[in-house]
Amino acid sequence: MNITDDHFRKTLGLFPTGVTVVTACSESKGHIGITISSFTSVSLTPPQILFCLSRKSRTHPTFKDSLYFVVNILNKDQAHLSEGFANHTALRLEEIATSYHEKSGCLLIGEAMGHIVCEKSAVYDGGDHDIIVGKVIDLTASPDHFPLIRQRGKYHTTGDLTPSSKIN
Ligand SMILES: Cc1cc2nc3c(=O)[nH]c(=O)nc-3n(C[C@H](O)[C@H](O)[C@H](O)COP(=O)(O)O)c2cc1C
């Protein structure tokens, strides 16, 4: 079967995902953020997660240099941040509501549903993407929000997933 880019994108786009902005920093490039939906958990012991990063991304050199990164899980009202960090708009990470994570020095996006702070533990070849694995070193959770969901190239949220004040 000849799998075209369009066929691949449209079929994989049926699968709903959450949306994150992954932040990192390096001395030469400063702070960066990129919209990422290819985020998943990998292992409980040790706690590890992964995401896939295009080798063509302008953020690729920063992730290569940076030991730490943060996965910011977006809430339903943050689609503008998803669009902003996916396109080369004038959206500057330092200008949106953020704070710094002390140990990693990475920026945390305010109002995100969760911040997953990681130390890069491995990078694997994933074709035109790198598979970046991180060991989780810190976590914050704000489960009292609705998540931002992406499916078929559009943003959604869901009323079926009930927010709560606890993460259990
Ligand atoms: C909802 C959404 C999810 C995305 N997920 C990924 C992803 O998992 N990996 C990736 O490399 N790019 C992903 N992208 C594309 C990047 O955010 C970005 O647009 C692309 O890398 C080109 O811009 P850049 O050179 O500034 O990185 C996603 C874009 C959107 C809108």
The ligand as a Tripos MOL2 file, in Angstrom:
@<TRIPOS>MOLECULE
LIG
   31    33     1     0     0
SMALL
NO_CHARGES

@<TRIPOS>ATOM
      1 C1         -1.9540   20.3960   18.1320 C.3       1 LIG1
      2 C2         -0.5420   20.2970   17.5890 C.ar      1 LIG1
      3 C3          0.2670   19.2350   17.9560 C.ar      1 LIG1
      4 C4          1.5920   19.1140   17.4930 C.ar      1 LIG1
      5 N1          2.3610   18.0580   17.8930 N.ar      1 LIG1
      6 C5          3.6490   17.9700   17.4700 C.ar      1 LIG1
      7 C6          4.4830   16.9020   17.9120 C.ar      1 LIG1
      8 O1          4.0730   16.0320   18.6530 O.2       1 LIG1
      9 N2          5.7760   16.8860   17.4740 N.ar      1 LIG1
     10 C7          6.2950   17.8440   16.6340 C.ar      1 LIG1
     11 O2          7.4850   17.7710   16.2900 O.2       1 LIG1
     12 N3          5.5060   18.8540   16.1920 N.ar      1 LIG1
     13 C8          4.2230   18.9490   16.5930 C.ar      1 LIG1
     14 N4          3.4370   19.9830   16.1550 N.ar      1 LIG1
     15 C9          4.0310   20.9820   15.2450 C.3       1 LIG1
     16 C10         4.8940   21.9810   16.0050 C.3       1 LIG1
     17 O3          4.1790   22.5700   17.0740 O.3       1 LIG1
     18 C11         5.4020   23.1240   15.0690 C.3       1 LIG1
     19 O4          4.3250   23.7050   14.4160 O.3       1 LIG1
     20 C12         6.3740   22.6190   14.0290 C.3       1 LIG1
     21 O5          7.4450   21.9810   14.6710 O.3       1 LIG1
     22 C13         6.9600   23.7540   13.1270 C.3       1 LIG1
     23 O6          7.3290   24.8750   13.8530 O.3       1 LIG1
     24 P1          8.7390   25.0930   14.5960 P.3       1 LIG1
     25 O7          9.8370   25.0690   13.5900 O.co2     1 LIG1
     26 O8          8.5510   26.4330   15.2510 O.co2     1 LIG1
     27 O9          8.9110   23.9980   15.6070 O.co2     1 LIG1
     28 C14         2.1160   20.1000   16.6030 C.ar      1 LIG1
     29 C15         1.2910   21.1900   16.2230 C.ar      1 LIG1
     30 C16        -0.0190   21.2850   16.7150 C.ar      1 LIG1
     31 C17        -0.8810   22.4620   16.3180 C.3       1 LIG1
@<TRIPOS>BOND
     1     1     2 1
     2     2     3 ar
     3     2    30 ar
     4     3     4 ar
     5     4     5 ar
     6     4    28 ar
     7     5     6 ar
     8     6     7 ar
     9     6    13 1
    10     7     8 2
    11     7     9 ar
    12     9    10 ar
    13    10    11 2
    14    10    12 ar
    15    12    13 ar
    16    13    14 ar
    17    14    15 1
    18    14    28 ar
    19    15    16 1
    20    16    17 1
    21    16    18 1
    22    18    19 1
    23    18    20 1
    24    20    21 1
    25    20    22 1
    26    22    23 1
    27    23    24 1
    28    24    25 2
    29    24    26 1
    30    24    27 1
    31    28    29 ar
    32    29    30 ar
    33    30    31 1
@<TRIPOS>SUBSTRUCTURE
     1 LIG1         1 GROUP 0 **** ****
